[in-house]
Amino acid sequence: MRRLFIVLVGGMLCASTLAAGEATVFHSEHFSDDTVVSLALAGNSTARLEGYDYDVMISISSRRDADGAVYNDPGRHRALVRCDDPAKVSVRGVDYPIGMSASGETVGWKADLWRVVCLAPIS
């Protein structure tokens, strides 16, 4: 299951290179084999593509609590984010709307990415 998640996320995101900086974890998935897969914001700049606000880079890592094994994906994966209505995250040319669940919450890694990029406090 853990490998399937990594393959799906890695396959959906476009690989790119970016100098690594301090990454902010915005989403974690916990699996039954005590594996935690984390997605982190590794880079963020103003989008060059019209209709989006941010061009972001995502890093992927996993750790297994049972034995402490850690894997850090050496690649960086690109996504585009639009903060204003209609809010969306674009991955490999596919737009994913950021909507509300029945409880009024946004759910999933794309919503978590949108939240960390668009709702970050401004100093």
Biopython code that builds the backbone (N, CA, C, O; Angstrom):
import numpy as np
from Bio.PDB.StructureBuilder import StructureBuilder

atoms = [
    (1, "MET", "N", (0.829, -1.185, 0.000)),
    (1, "MET", "CA", (0.000, 0.000, 0.000)),
    (1, "MET", "C", (0.872, 1.247, 0.000)),
    (1, "MET", "O", (0.605, 2.197, -0.736)),
    (2, "ARG", "N", (1.923, 1.245, 0.833)),
    (2, "ARG", "CA", (2.819, 2.398, 0.922)),
    (2, "ARG", "C", (3.461, 2.673, -0.429)),
    (2, "ARG", "O", (3.506, 3.818, -0.879)),
    (3, "ARG", "N", (3.959, 1.621, -1.075)),
    (3, "ARG", "CA", (4.613, 1.798, -2.370)),
    (3, "ARG", "C", (3.611, 2.287, -3.418)),
    (3, "ARG", "O", (3.950, 3.111, -4.267)),
    (4, "LEU", "N", (2.389, 1.782, -3.356)),
    (4, "LEU", "CA", (1.361, 2.228, -4.287)),
    (4, "LEU", "C", (1.122, 3.727, -4.118)),
    (4, "LEU", "O", (1.005, 4.446, -5.110)),
    (5, "PHE", "N", (1.047, 4.202, -2.887)),
    (5, "PHE", "CA", (0.845, 5.634, -2.631)),
    (5, "PHE", "C", (1.996, 6.443, -3.210)),
    (5, "PHE", "O", (1.768, 7.459, -3.866)),
    (6, "ILE", "N", (3.234, 6.004, -2.973)),
    (6, "ILE", "CA", (4.400, 6.723, -3.481)),
    (6, "ILE", "C", (4.384, 6.739, -5.008)),
    (6, "ILE", "O", (4.648, 7.771, -5.625)),
    (7, "VAL", "N", (4.074, 5.596, -5.614)),
    (7, "VAL", "CA", (4.042, 5.517, -7.075)),
    (7, "VAL", "C", (2.941, 6.415, -7.633)),
    (7, "VAL", "O", (3.163, 7.134, -8.607)),
    (8, "LEU", "N", (1.755, 6.378, -7.024)),
    (8, "LEU", "CA", (0.654, 7.214, -7.507)),
    (8, "LEU", "C", (0.977, 8.697, -7.390)),
    (8, "LEU", "O", (0.795, 9.459, -8.340)),
    (9, "VAL", "N", (1.457, 9.100, -6.222)),
    (9, "VAL", "CA", (1.773, 10.512, -6.041)),
    (9, "VAL", "C", (2.934, 10.907, -6.942)),
    (9, "VAL", "O", (2.884, 11.936, -7.615)),
    (10, "GLY", "N", (3.976, 10.087, -6.953)),
    (10, "GLY", "CA", (5.130, 10.389, -7.800)),
    (10, "GLY", "C", (4.770, 10.406, -9.274)),
    (10, "GLY", "O", (5.277, 11.237, -10.027)),
    (11, "GLY", "N", (3.903, 9.499, -9.692)),
    (11, "GLY", "CA", (3.498, 9.457, -11.081)),
    (11, "GLY", "C", (2.621, 10.631, -11.471)),
    (11, "GLY", "O", (2.668, 11.093, -12.611)),
    (12, "MET", "N", (1.823, 11.115, -10.535)),
    (12, "MET", "CA", (0.935, 12.241, -10.824)),
    (12, "MET", "C", (1.688, 13.550, -10.905)),
    (12, "MET", "O", (1.297, 14.460, -11.637)),
    (13, "LEU", "N", (2.752, 13.640, -10.163)),
    (13, "LEU", "CA", (3.482, 14.902, -10.112)),
    (13, "LEU", "C", (4.621, 14.890, -11.121)),
    (13, "LEU", "O", (5.234, 13.849, -11.357)),
    (14, "CYS", "N", (4.894, 16.006, -11.697)),
    (14, "CYS", "CA", (5.950, 16.142, -12.697)),
    (14, "CYS", "C", (7.292, 16.314, -12.003)),
    (14, "CYS", "O", (7.458, 17.207, -11.172)),
    (15, "ALA", "N", (8.246, 15.460, -12.343)),
    (15, "ALA", "CA", (9.561, 15.563, -11.732)),
    (15, "ALA", "C", (10.286, 16.802, -12.239)),
    (15, "ALA", "O", (10.186, 17.163, -13.412)),
    (16, "SER", "N", (11.005, 17.436, -11.348)),
    (16, "SER", "CA", (11.746, 18.636, -11.701)),
    (16, "SER", "C", (12.880, 18.786, -10.706)),
    (16, "SER", "O", (12.904, 18.104, -9.681)),
    (17, "THR", "N", (13.814, 19.666, -10.998)),
    (17, "THR", "CA", (14.905, 19.883, -10.067)),
    (17, "THR", "C", (14.811, 21.261, -9.446)),
    (17, "THR", "O", (14.429, 22.230, -10.103)),
    (18, "LEU", "N", (15.162, 21.337, -8.183)),
    (18, "LEU", "CA", (15.158, 22.585, -7.438)),
    (18, "LEU", "C", (16.099, 22.386, -6.266)),
    (18, "LEU", "O", (16.095, 21.336, -5.622)),
    (19, "ALA", "N", (16.892, 23.385, -6.000)),
    (19, "ALA", "CA", (17.789, 23.278, -4.847)),
    (19, "ALA", "C", (16.962, 23.069, -3.601)),
    (19, "ALA", "O", (15.978, 23.772, -3.369)),
    (20, "ALA", "N", (17.363, 22.106, -2.803)),
    (20, "ALA", "CA", (16.616, 21.787, -1.589)),
    (20, "ALA", "C", (16.793, 22.876, -0.544)),
    (20, "ALA", "O", (17.896, 23.370, -0.309)),
    (21, "GLY", "N", (15.702, 23.229, 0.064)),
    (21, "GLY", "CA", (15.716, 24.192, 1.155)),
    (21, "GLY", "C", (15.022, 23.564, 2.337)),
    (21, "GLY", "O", (14.831, 22.348, 2.377)),
    (22, "GLU", "N", (14.651, 24.365, 3.279)),
    (22, "GLU", "CA", (13.900, 23.878, 4.421)),
    (22, "GLU", "C", (12.489, 23.555, 3.957)),
    (22, "GLU", "O", (11.756, 24.453, 3.543)),
    (23, "ALA", "N", (12.101, 22.295, 4.019)),
    (23, "ALA", "CA", (10.791, 21.875, 3.528)),
    (23, "ALA", "C", (9.776, 21.884, 4.667)),
    (23, "ALA", "O", (10.093, 21.522, 5.800)),
    (24, "THR", "N", (8.546, 22.304, 4.347)),
    (24, "THR", "CA", (7.451, 22.331, 5.305)),
    (24, "THR", "C", (6.503, 21.188, 4.993)),
    (24, "THR", "O", (5.882, 21.174, 3.930)),
    (25, "VAL", "N", (6.382, 20.225, 5.904)),
    (25, "VAL", "CA", (5.474, 19.101, 5.695)),
    (25, "VAL", "C", (4.047, 19.625, 5.747)),
    (25, "VAL", "O", (3.648, 20.278, 6.711)),
    (26, "PHE", "N", (3.284, 19.334, 4.700)),
    (26, "PHE", "CA", (1.901, 19.783, 4.663)),
    (26, "PHE", "C", (0.899, 18.636, 4.677)),
    (26, "PHE", "O", (-0.293, 18.861, 4.885)),
    (27, "HIS", "N", (1.370, 17.402, 4.457)),
    (27, "HIS", "CA", (0.451, 16.263, 4.470)),
    (27, "HIS", "C", (1.216, 14.992, 4.823)),
    (27, "HIS", "O", (2.331, 14.780, 4.347)),
    (28, "SER", "N", (0.617, 14.155, 5.652)),
    (28, "SER", "CA", (1.186, 12.851, 5.997)),
    (28, "SER", "C", (0.097, 11.797, 5.929)),
    (28, "SER", "O", (-1.043, 12.035, 6.328)),
    (29, "GLU", "N", (0.461, 10.633, 5.422)),
    (29, "GLU", "CA", (-0.437, 9.472, 5.391)),
    (29, "GLU", "C", (0.178, 8.389, 6.247)),
    (29, "GLU", "O", (1.368, 8.101, 6.126)),
    (30, "HIS", "N", (-0.621, 7.784, 7.112)),
    (30, "HIS", "CA", (-0.175, 6.709, 7.991)),
    (30, "HIS", "C", (-0.765, 5.394, 7.482)),
    (30, "HIS", "O", (-1.967, 5.303, 7.236)),
    (31, "PHE", "N", (0.093, 4.370, 7.324)),
    (31, "PHE", "CA", (-0.334, 3.090, 6.810)),
    (31, "PHE", "C", (-0.259, 2.026, 7.894)),
    (31, "PHE", "O", (0.424, 2.198, 8.904)),
    (32, "SER", "N", (-0.970, 0.921, 7.672)),
    (32, "SER", "CA", (-1.091, -0.130, 8.686)),
    (32, "SER", "C", (0.239, -0.801, 9.032)),
    (32, "SER", "O", (0.351, -1.401, 10.101)),
    (33, "ASP", "N", (1.243, -0.719, 8.168)),
    (33, "ASP", "CA", (2.542, -1.338, 8.467)),
    (33, "ASP", "C", (3.478, -0.359, 9.187)),
    (33, "ASP", "O", (4.697, -0.528, 9.159)),
    (34, "ASP", "N", (2.902, 0.670, 9.835)),
    (34, "ASP", "CA", (3.653, 1.691, 10.582)),
    (34, "ASP", "C", (4.545, 2.544, 9.683)),
    (34, "ASP", "O", (5.555, 3.084, 10.134)),
    (35, "THR", "N", (4.172, 2.660, 8.428)),
    (35, "THR", "CA", (4.883, 3.538, 7.505)),
    (35, "THR", "C", (4.139, 4.865, 7.425)),
    (35, "THR", "O", (2.910, 4.905, 7.370)),
    (36, "VAL", "N", (4.907, 5.946, 7.418)),
    (36, "VAL", "CA", (4.342, 7.280, 7.261)),
    (36, "VAL", "C", (4.967, 7.898, 6.011)),
    (36, "VAL", "O", (6.189, 8.009, 5.910)),
    (37, "VAL", "N", (4.116, 8.299, 5.059)),
    (37, "VAL", "CA", (4.577, 8.978, 3.856)),
    (37, "VAL", "C", (4.216, 10.451, 4.021)),
    (37, "VAL", "O", (3.066, 10.794, 4.293)),
    (38, "SER", "N", (5.219, 11.320, 3.851)),
    (38, "SER", "CA", (5.015, 12.754, 4.041)),
    (38, "SER", "C", (5.296, 13.521, 2.763)),
    (38, "SER", "O", (6.230, 13.212, 2.022)),
    (39, "LEU", "N", (4.465, 14.533, 2.520)),
    (39, "LEU", "CA", (4.652, 15.451, 1.400)),
    (39, "LEU", "C", (5.026, 16.797, 1.997)),
    (39, "LEU", "O", (4.389, 17.261, 2.942)),
    (40, "ALA", "N", (6.057, 17.421, 1.448)),
    (40, "ALA", "CA", (6.541, 18.693, 1.982)),
    (40, "ALA", "C", (6.672, 19.729, 0.878)),
    (40, "ALA", "O", (6.994, 19.405, -0.265)),
    (41, "LEU", "N", (6.421, 20.959, 1.233)),
    (41, "LEU", "CA", (6.598, 22.080, 0.327)),
    (41, "LEU", "C", (8.081, 22.406, 0.288)),
    (41, "LEU", "O", (8.641, 22.897, 1.268)),
    (42, "ALA", "N", (8.718, 22.131, -0.852)),
    (42, "ALA", "CA", (10.166, 22.296, -0.971)),
    (42, "ALA", "C", (10.550, 23.556, -1.734)),
    (42, "ALA", "O", (11.726, 23.918, -1.780)),
    (43, "GLY", "N", (9.588, 24.215, -2.322)),
    (43, "GLY", "CA", (9.857, 25.437, -3.068)),
    (43, "GLY", "C", (8.549, 26.079, -3.466)),
    (43, "GLY", "O", (7.533, 25.402, -3.621)),
    (44, "ASN", "N", (8.578, 27.398, -3.631)),
    (44, "ASN", "CA", (7.355, 28.136, -3.884)),
    (44, "ASN", "C", (7.739, 29.439, -4.578)),
    (44, "ASN", "O", (8.549, 30.211, -4.064)),
    (45, "SER", "N", (7.150, 29.678, -5.750)),
    (45, "SER", "CA", (7.407, 30.936, -6.449)),
    (45, "SER", "C", (6.131, 31.388, -7.145)),
    (45, "SER", "O", (5.174, 30.623, -7.267)),
    (46, "THR", "N", (6.126, 32.627, -7.595)),
    (46, "THR", "CA", (4.980, 33.149, -8.328)),
    (46, "THR", "C", (4.850, 32.378, -9.632)),
    (46, "THR", "O", (5.836, 32.152, -10.333)),
    (47, "ALA", "N", (3.630, 31.978, -9.948)),
    (47, "ALA", "CA", (3.394, 31.191, -11.166)),
    (47, "ALA", "C", (3.616, 32.035, -12.412)),
    (47, "ALA", "O", (3.229, 33.202, -12.473)),
    (48, "ARG", "N", (4.237, 31.426, -13.386)),
    (48, "ARG", "CA", (4.426, 32.085, -14.678)),
    (48, "ARG", "C", (3.264, 31.791, -15.610)),
    (48, "ARG", "O", (3.065, 32.493, -16.602)),
    (49, "LEU", "N", (2.500, 30.761, -15.297)),
    (49, "LEU", "CA", (1.376, 30.366, -16.134)),
    (49, "LEU", "C", (0.125, 31.122, -15.695)),
    (49, "LEU", "O", (-0.249, 31.090, -14.523)),
    (50, "GLU", "N", (-0.516, 31.800, -16.641)),
    (50, "GLU", "CA", (-1.704, 32.586, -16.342)),
    (50, "GLU", "C", (-2.799, 31.703, -15.744)),
    (50, "GLU", "O", (-3.000, 30.567, -16.174)),
    (51, "GLY", "N", (-3.496, 32.237, -14.754)),
    (51, "GLY", "CA", (-4.585, 31.503, -14.113)),
    (51, "GLY", "C", (-4.181, 30.819, -12.828)),
    (51, "GLY", "O", (-5.017, 30.221, -12.151)),
    (52, "TYR", "N", (-2.907, 30.898, -12.484)),
    (52, "TYR", "CA", (-2.404, 30.293, -11.246)),
    (52, "TYR", "C", (-1.639, 31.342, -10.461)),
    (52, "TYR", "O", (-1.088, 32.285, -11.031)),
    (53, "ASP", "N", (-1.611, 31.168, -9.148)),
    (53, "ASP", "CA", (-0.899, 32.103, -8.286)),
    (53, "ASP", "C", (0.508, 31.629, -7.943)),
    (53, "ASP", "O", (1.435, 32.435, -7.866)),
    (54, "TYR", "N", (0.668, 30.321, -7.737)),
    (54, "TYR", "CA", (1.952, 29.787, -7.283)),
    (54, "TYR", "C", (2.374, 28.565, -8.076)),
    (54, "TYR", "O", (1.551, 27.748, -8.491)),
    (55, "ASP", "N", (3.662, 28.466, -8.271)),
    (55, "ASP", "CA", (4.317, 27.308, -8.850)),
    (55, "ASP", "C", (5.095, 26.706, -7.681)),
    (55, "ASP", "O", (6.012, 27.341, -7.159)),
    (56, "VAL", "N", (4.742, 25.495, -7.269)),
    (56, "VAL", "CA", (5.354, 24.916, -6.068)),
    (56, "VAL", "C", (6.101, 23.633, -6.398)),
    (56, "VAL", "O", (5.827, 22.967, -7.396)),
    (57, "MET", "N", (7.040, 23.311, -5.545)),
    (57, "MET", "CA", (7.789, 22.069, -5.644)),
    (57, "MET", "C", (7.511, 21.255, -4.386)),
    (57, "MET", "O", (7.512, 21.780, -3.272)),
    (58, "ILE", "N", (7.274, 19.966, -4.587)),
    (58, "ILE", "CA", (6.913, 19.065, -3.491)),
    (58, "ILE", "C", (7.977, 17.985, -3.366)),
    (58, "ILE", "O", (8.444, 17.437, -4.365)),
    (59, "SER", "N", (8.352, 17.686, -2.134)),
    (59, "SER", "CA", (9.245, 16.551, -1.886)),
    (59, "SER", "C", (8.440, 15.452, -1.192)),
    (59, "SER", "O", (7.462, 15.728, -0.496)),
    (60, "ILE", "N", (8.866, 14.206, -1.391)),
    (60, "ILE", "CA", (8.187, 13.048, -0.818)),
    (60, "ILE", "C", (9.193, 12.256, 0.002)),
    (60, "ILE", "O", (10.315, 12.012, -0.442)),
    (61, "SER", "N", (8.785, 11.859, 1.195)),
    (61, "SER", "CA", (9.641, 11.009, 2.024)),
    (61, "SER", "C", (8.770, 9.997, 2.760)),
    (61, "SER", "O", (7.566, 10.194, 2.922)),
    (62, "SER", "N", (9.392, 8.925, 3.198)),
    (62, "SER", "CA", (8.667, 7.941, 4.002)),
    (62, "SER", "C", (9.577, 7.446, 5.107)),
    (62, "SER", "O", (10.802, 7.448, 4.987)),
    (63, "ARG", "N", (8.944, 7.025, 6.180)),
    (63, "ARG", "CA", (9.692, 6.422, 7.285)),
    (63, "ARG", "C", (8.858, 5.288, 7.858)),
    (63, "ARG", "O", (7.629, 5.339, 7.886)),
    (64, "ARG", "N", (9.561, 4.274, 8.310)),
    (64, "ARG", "CA", (8.914, 3.120, 8.912)),
    (64, "ARG", "C", (9.234, 3.156, 10.395)),
    (64, "ARG", "O", (10.392, 3.030, 10.793)),
    (65, "ASP", "N", (8.207, 3.328, 11.208)),
    (65, "ASP", "CA", (8.403, 3.450, 12.644)),
    (65, "ASP", "C", (9.007, 2.184, 13.263)),
    (65, "ASP", "O", (9.771, 2.265, 14.224)),
    (66, "ALA", "N", (8.661, 1.014, 12.708)),
    (66, "ALA", "CA", (9.116, -0.253, 13.287)),
    (66, "ALA", "C", (10.634, -0.368, 13.338)),
    (66, "ALA", "O", (11.188, -0.830, 14.335)),
    (67, "ASP", "N", (11.316, 0.053, 12.262)),
    (67, "ASP", "CA", (12.775, -0.096, 12.237)),
    (67, "ASP", "C", (13.510, 1.215, 11.977)),
    (67, "ASP", "O", (14.738, 1.229, 11.898)),
    (68, "GLY", "N", (12.784, 2.300, 11.845)),
    (68, "GLY", "CA", (13.416, 3.604, 11.647)),
    (68, "GLY", "C", (13.914, 3.860, 10.236)),
    (68, "GLY", "O", (14.585, 4.862, 9.992)),
    (69, "ALA", "N", (13.591, 2.957, 9.289)),
    (69, "ALA", "CA", (14.043, 3.138, 7.909)),
    (69, "ALA", "C", (13.411, 4.403, 7.322)),
    (69, "ALA", "O", (12.224, 4.668, 7.509)),
    (70, "VAL", "N", (14.236, 5.173, 6.608)),
    (70, "VAL", "CA", (13.788, 6.424, 6.000)),
    (70, "VAL", "C", (14.134, 6.411, 4.522)),
    (70, "VAL", "O", (15.219, 5.978, 4.132)),
    (71, "TYR", "N", (13.199, 6.891, 3.695)),
    (71, "TYR", "CA", (13.459, 7.060, 2.268)),
    (71, "TYR", "C", (13.090, 8.490, 1.903)),
    (71, "TYR", "O", (11.986, 8.945, 2.200)),
    (72, "ASN", "N", (14.008, 9.195, 1.263)),
    (72, "ASN", "CA", (13.764, 10.539, 0.756)),
    (72, "ASN", "C", (13.859, 10.500, -0.759)),
    (72, "ASN", "O", (14.928, 10.246, -1.314)),
    (73, "ASP", "N", (12.741, 10.750, -1.427)),
    (73, "ASP", "CA", (12.714, 10.793, -2.889)),
    (73, "ASP", "C", (13.659, 11.901, -3.328)),
    (73, "ASP", "O", (13.493, 13.042, -2.896)),
    (74, "PRO", "N", (14.648, 11.606, -4.176)),
    (74, "PRO", "CA", (15.611, 12.633, -4.581)),
    (74, "PRO", "C", (15.012, 13.687, -5.526)),
    (74, "PRO", "O", (15.603, 14.750, -5.714)),
    (75, "GLY", "N", (13.858, 13.406, -6.114)),
    (75, "GLY", "CA", (13.248, 14.347, -7.046)),
    (75, "GLY", "C", (12.400, 15.394, -6.355)),
    (75, "GLY", "O", (12.094, 15.292, -5.167)),
    (76, "ARG", "N", (12.035, 16.384, -7.111)),
    (76, "ARG", "CA", (11.081, 17.402, -6.673)),
    (76, "ARG", "C", (9.945, 17.366, -7.684)),
    (76, "ARG", "O", (10.176, 17.186, -8.879)),
    (77, "HIS", "N", (8.739, 17.533, -7.213)),
    (77, "HIS", "CA", (7.571, 17.357, -8.053)),
    (77, "HIS", "C", (6.776, 18.659, -8.102)),
    (77, "HIS", "O", (6.509, 19.279, -7.072)),
    (78, "ARG", "N", (6.405, 19.060, -9.309)),
    (78, "ARG", "CA", (5.801, 20.370, -9.538)),
    (78, "ARG", "C", (4.279, 20.318, -9.479)),
    (78, "ARG", "O", (3.654, 19.355, -9.923)),
    (79, "ALA", "N", (3.702, 21.371, -8.922)),
    (79, "ALA", "CA", (2.256, 21.582, -8.946)),
    (79, "ALA", "C", (2.004, 23.077, -9.065)),
    (79, "ALA", "O", (2.838, 23.889, -8.662)),
    (80, "LEU", "N", (0.866, 23.432, -9.611)),
    (80, "LEU", "CA", (0.448, 24.831, -9.711)),
    (80, "LEU", "C", (-0.756, 25.025, -8.800)),
    (80, "LEU", "O", (-1.591, 24.130, -8.663)),
    (81, "VAL", "N", (-0.842, 26.199, -8.177)),
    (81, "VAL", "CA", (-1.912, 26.456, -7.222)),
    (81, "VAL", "C", (-2.604, 27.774, -7.572)),
    (81, "VAL", "O", (-1.955, 28.787, -7.837)),
    (82, "ARG", "N", (-3.923, 27.733, -7.566)),
    (82, "ARG", "CA", (-4.731, 28.947, -7.719)),
    (82, "ARG", "C", (-5.481, 29.130, -6.409)),
    (82, "ARG", "O", (-6.224, 28.247, -5.980)),
    (83, "CYS", "N", (-5.281, 30.295, -5.770)),
    (83, "CYS", "CA", (-5.884, 30.558, -4.468)),
    (83, "CYS", "C", (-7.307, 31.087, -4.581)),
    (83, "CYS", "O", (-8.171, 30.706, -3.792)),
    (84, "ASP", "N", (-7.562, 31.964, -5.557)),
    (84, "ASP", "CA", (-8.880, 32.581, -5.695)),
    (84, "ASP", "C", (-9.864, 31.635, -6.370)),
    (84, "ASP", "O", (-9.484, 30.612, -6.941)),
    (85, "ASP", "N", (-11.139, 32.005, -6.287)),
    (85, "ASP", "CA", (-12.186, 31.222, -6.922)),
    (85, "ASP", "C", (-11.992, 31.193, -8.430)),
    (85, "ASP", "O", (-11.803, 32.258, -9.018)),
    (86, "PRO", "N", (-12.026, 30.067, -9.079)),
    (86, "PRO", "CA", (-12.185, 28.746, -8.494)),
    (86, "PRO", "C", (-10.837, 28.219, -7.989)),
    (86, "PRO", "O", (-9.886, 28.088, -8.760)),
    (87, "ALA", "N", (-10.767, 27.924, -6.705)),
    (87, "ALA", "CA", (-9.539, 27.404, -6.097)),
    (87, "ALA", "C", (-9.223, 26.041, -6.700)),
    (87, "ALA", "O", (-10.110, 25.205, -6.872)),
    (88, "LYS", "N", (-7.928, 25.825, -7.023)),
    (88, "LYS", "CA", (-7.552, 24.552, -7.634)),
    (88, "LYS", "C", (-6.062, 24.299, -7.481)),
    (88, "LYS", "O", (-5.271, 25.208, -7.228)),
    (89, "VAL", "N", (-5.711, 23.028, -7.645)),
    (89, "VAL", "CA", (-4.319, 22.587, -7.717)),
    (89, "VAL", "C", (-4.191, 21.844, -9.034)),
    (89, "VAL", "O", (-5.036, 21.011, -9.362)),
    (90, "SER", "N", (-3.145, 22.136, -9.789)),
    (90, "SER", "CA", (-2.915, 21.489, -11.068)),
    (90, "SER", "C", (-1.668, 20.620, -10.980)),
    (90, "SER", "O", (-0.606, 21.074, -10.556)),
    (91, "VAL", "N", (-1.817, 19.360, -11.390)),
    (91, "VAL", "CA", (-0.713, 18.409, -11.386)),
    (91, "VAL", "C", (-0.649, 17.769, -12.756)),
    (91, "VAL", "O", (-1.604, 17.135, -13.203)),
    (92, "ARG", "N", (0.497, 17.941, -13.429)),
    (92, "ARG", "CA", (0.705, 17.377, -14.770)),
    (92, "ARG", "C", (-0.400, 17.770, -15.735)),
    (92, "ARG", "O", (-0.845, 16.957, -16.545)),
    (93, "GLY", "N", (-0.844, 19.026, -15.646)),
    (93, "GLY", "CA", (-1.837, 19.541, -16.574)),
    (93, "GLY", "C", (-3.284, 19.222, -16.233)),
    (93, "GLY", "O", (-4.189, 19.598, -16.978)),
    (94, "VAL", "N", (-3.519, 18.539, -15.127)),
    (94, "VAL", "CA", (-4.885, 18.214, -14.709)),
    (94, "VAL", "C", (-5.248, 19.098, -13.520)),
    (94, "VAL", "O", (-4.545, 19.109, -12.509)),
    (95, "ASP", "N", (-6.347, 19.839, -13.646)),
    (95, "ASP", "CA", (-6.818, 20.708, -12.578)),
    (95, "ASP", "C", (-7.710, 19.931, -11.616)),
    (95, "ASP", "O", (-8.626, 19.221, -12.030)),
    (96, "TYR", "N", (-7.426, 20.080, -10.327)),
    (96, "TYR", "CA", (-8.224, 19.463, -9.280)),
    (96, "TYR", "C", (-8.854, 20.578, -8.451)),
    (96, "TYR", "O", (-8.144, 21.314, -7.766)),
    (97, "PRO", "N", (-10.194, 20.714, -8.506)),
    (97, "PRO", "CA", (-10.834, 21.773, -7.736)),
    (97, "PRO", "C", (-10.691, 21.523, -6.242)),
    (97, "PRO", "O", (-10.742, 20.384, -5.776)),
    (98, "ILE", "N", (-10.512, 22.603, -5.509)),
    (98, "ILE", "CA", (-10.448, 22.517, -4.049)),
    (98, "ILE", "C", (-11.817, 22.918, -3.549)),
    (98, "ILE", "O", (-12.148, 24.103, -3.510)),
    (99, "GLY", "N", (-12.614, 21.934, -3.165)),
    (99, "GLY", "CA", (-13.968, 22.174, -2.691)),
    (99, "GLY", "C", (-14.106, 21.804, -1.235)),
    (99, "GLY", "O", (-13.160, 21.335, -0.602)),
    (100, "MET", "N", (-15.261, 22.015, -0.731)),
    (100, "MET", "CA", (-15.550, 21.717, 0.668)),
    (100, "MET", "C", (-16.269, 20.377, 0.774)),
    (100, "MET", "O", (-17.059, 20.014, -0.097)),
    (101, "SER", "N", (-15.984, 19.646, 1.857)),
    (101, "SER", "CA", (-16.722, 18.421, 2.141)),
    (101, "SER", "C", (-18.043, 18.813, 2.809)),
    (101, "SER", "O", (-18.302, 19.993, 3.042)),
    (102, "ALA", "N", (-18.856, 17.833, 3.108)),
    (102, "ALA", "CA", (-20.141, 18.099, 3.759)),
    (102, "ALA", "C", (-19.952, 18.799, 5.104)),
    (102, "ALA", "O", (-20.823, 19.554, 5.539)),
    (103, "SER", "N", (-18.824, 18.554, 5.763)),
    (103, "SER", "CA", (-18.565, 19.175, 7.069)),
    (103, "SER", "C", (-17.970, 20.577, 6.936)),
    (103, "SER", "O", (-17.727, 21.247, 7.940)),
    (104, "GLY", "N", (-17.737, 21.021, 5.699)),
    (104, "GLY", "CA", (-17.165, 22.350, 5.498)),
    (104, "GLY", "C", (-15.648, 22.368, 5.490)),
    (104, "GLY", "O", (-15.040, 23.435, 5.409)),
    (105, "GLU", "N", (-15.033, 21.201, 5.575)),
    (105, "GLU", "CA", (-13.578, 21.081, 5.572)),
    (105, "GLU", "C", (-13.085, 20.712, 4.172)),
    (105, "GLU", "O", (-13.784, 20.032, 3.421)),
    (106, "THR", "N", (-11.882, 21.162, 3.830)),
    (106, "THR", "CA", (-11.241, 20.678, 2.618)),
    (106, "THR", "C", (-10.401, 19.478, 3.023)),
    (106, "THR", "O", (-9.749, 19.504, 4.067)),
    (107, "VAL", "N", (-10.406, 18.421, 2.209)),
    (107, "VAL", "CA", (-9.728, 17.183, 2.581)),
    (107, "VAL", "C", (-8.786, 16.711, 1.485)),
    (107, "VAL", "O", (-8.980, 17.026, 0.311)),
    (108, "GLY", "N", (-7.762, 15.952, 1.876)),
    (108, "GLY", "CA", (-6.822, 15.362, 0.942)),
    (108, "GLY", "C", (-5.543, 16.175, 0.803)),
    (108, "GLY", "O", (-5.459, 17.314, 1.264)),
    (109, "TRP", "N", (-4.541, 15.564, 0.153)),
    (109, "TRP", "CA", (-3.234, 16.219, 0.068)),
    (109, "TRP", "C", (-3.275, 17.483, -0.783)),
    (109, "TRP", "O", (-2.551, 18.438, -0.500)),
    (110, "LYS", "N", (-4.112, 17.504, -1.823)),
    (110, "LYS", "CA", (-4.185, 18.704, -2.660)),
    (110, "LYS", "C", (-4.781, 19.866, -1.875)),
    (110, "LYS", "O", (-4.321, 21.002, -1.991)),
    (111, "ALA", "N", (-5.805, 19.578, -1.074)),
    (111, "ALA", "CA", (-6.404, 20.613, -0.223)),
    (111, "ALA", "C", (-5.404, 21.074, 0.834)),
    (111, "ALA", "O", (-5.342, 22.263, 1.149)),
    (112, "ASP", "N", (-4.626, 20.148, 1.382)),
    (112, "ASP", "CA", (-3.602, 20.523, 2.372)),
    (112, "ASP", "C", (-2.532, 21.405, 1.730)),
    (112, "ASP", "O", (-2.060, 22.361, 2.345)),
    (113, "LEU", "N", (-2.150, 21.083, 0.493)),
    (113, "LEU", "CA", (-1.182, 21.917, -0.231)),
    (113, "LEU", "C", (-1.758, 23.308, -0.452)),
    (113, "LEU", "O", (-1.096, 24.310, -0.180)),
    (114, "TRP", "N", (-2.991, 23.369, -0.945)),
    (114, "TRP", "CA", (-3.645, 24.659, -1.178)),
    (114, "TRP", "C", (-3.681, 25.480, 0.114)),
    (114, "TRP", "O", (-3.382, 26.675, 0.110)),
    (115, "ARG", "N", (-4.046, 24.832, 1.207)),
    (115, "ARG", "CA", (-4.166, 25.513, 2.504)),
    (115, "ARG", "C", (-2.827, 26.097, 2.951)),
    (115, "ARG", "O", (-2.778, 27.242, 3.402)),
    (116, "VAL", "N", (-1.738, 25.329, 2.833)),
    (116, "VAL", "CA", (-0.436, 25.807, 3.305)),
    (116, "VAL", "C", (0.105, 26.923, 2.415)),
    (116, "VAL", "O", (0.819, 27.804, 2.894)),
    (117, "VAL", "N", (-0.228, 26.893, 1.124)),
    (117, "VAL", "CA", (0.257, 27.932, 0.204)),
    (117, "VAL", "C", (-0.624, 29.178, 0.254)),
    (117, "VAL", "O", (-0.119, 30.298, 0.323)),
    (118, "CYS", "N", (-1.916, 28.982, 0.220)),
    (118, "CYS", "CA", (-2.838, 30.123, 0.082)),
    (118, "CYS", "C", (-3.264, 30.756, 1.405)),
    (118, "CYS", "O", (-3.628, 31.932, 1.434)),
    (119, "LEU", "N", (-3.225, 30.007, 2.482)),
    (119, "LEU", "CA", (-3.674, 30.546, 3.759)),
    (119, "LEU", "C", (-2.516, 30.821, 4.724)),
    (119, "LEU", "O", (-2.727, 31.052, 5.915)),
    (120, "ALA", "N", (-1.294, 30.792, 4.191)),
    (120, "ALA", "CA", (-0.117, 31.053, 5.041)),
    (120, "ALA", "C", (-0.169, 32.496, 5.549)),
    (120, "ALA", "O", (-0.522, 33.408, 4.802)),
    (121, "PRO", "N", (0.182, 32.698, 6.820)),
    (121, "PRO", "CA", (0.191, 34.056, 7.350)),
    (121, "PRO", "C", (1.213, 34.932, 6.614)),
    (121, "PRO", "O", (2.305, 34.477, 6.274)),
    (122, "ILE", "N", (0.848, 36.166, 6.381)),
    (122, "ILE", "CA", (1.727, 37.117, 5.720)),
    (122, "ILE", "C", (2.282, 38.064, 6.774)),
    (122, "ILE", "O", (1.530, 38.645, 7.557)),
    (123, "SER", "N", (3.615, 38.218, 6.789)),
    (123, "SER", "CA", (4.204, 39.095, 7.803)),
    (123, "SER", "C", (4.586, 40.435, 7.229)),
    (123, "SER", "O", (5.096, 41.293, 7.950)),
]
sb = StructureBuilder()
sb.init_structure("model")
sb.init_model(0)
sb.init_chain("A")
sb.init_seg("    ")
for serial, (resi, resn, name, xyz) in enumerate(atoms, 1):
    if name == "N":
        sb.init_residue(resn, " ", resi, " ")
    sb.init_atom(name, np.array(xyz, "f"), 0.0, 1.0, " ", f" {name:<3s}", serial, name[0])
structure = sb.get_structure()
